């Protein structure tokens, strides 16, 4: 076990140089601790890694790696995509991100904030915002862009969005699963609902009840791309671009006041 005074000496040396602990030479740590380099190495068991691990155990990232935030988000996404929401514990995330649980609390404040950060990274929100910001005189282009944003988010690895949807469907009465679903899918549907309401008010989409219209638009494309990994094991599927074109034409023929010519 690395003595606490050695850890404190490493932290002081890092602060003085304004660099991560991993970038402080051992001789500088030894000088700060008032011992020789050889004595320091004996106390570390002959390995620099022991010092970095001891610093990490205090909740401080010693450096030499990407920031804890980046590694934790990626580790959480991998857990979500492979094993579902129930697998995401701070202990498993810390293991996958090679950091301490204390570092996760220091960075995110808790599991909920970590999950929000993961969704922000892997959500379709940015692509949806770009699609909805396009000129409103070309309904076909906008609908196609919305479908592409949804398809890309459902196909992207690791499969974060499918995992959230699956968890919400499997555990409809679980507050944690539903909270993540509402925070992620709810925000996405809210953006699309607002756009549909504006298009209906402008007379480009039929003035029908809003929620069925949202379902008519998002339901088929989400179902298709959510289940694509299952479908493609049994049948030949069209190219994703061709599927998006089919969904675009189908929705516009059903909902647009001036459907496009087939």
Secondary structure, 3 states (H helix, E strand, C coil): CCCHHHHHHHHHHHHHHCCCHHHCCHHHHHHHHCCCHHHHHHHCCCCHHHHHHHHHHCCCCCCCCCCHHHHHHHHHHHHHHHHCHHHCCHHHHHHHHCCCHHHHHHHHCCHHHHHHHHHHHHCCHHHHHHHHCCCCCCHHHHHHHHHHHHHHHHHCCCCHHHHHHHHHHHCCCCHHHHHHHHHHHHHHHHHHHHHHHHHHHCCCECCCCHHHHHHHHHHHHHHHHHHHHHHCCCCCCCCHHHHHHHHHHHHHHHHECCCCCC
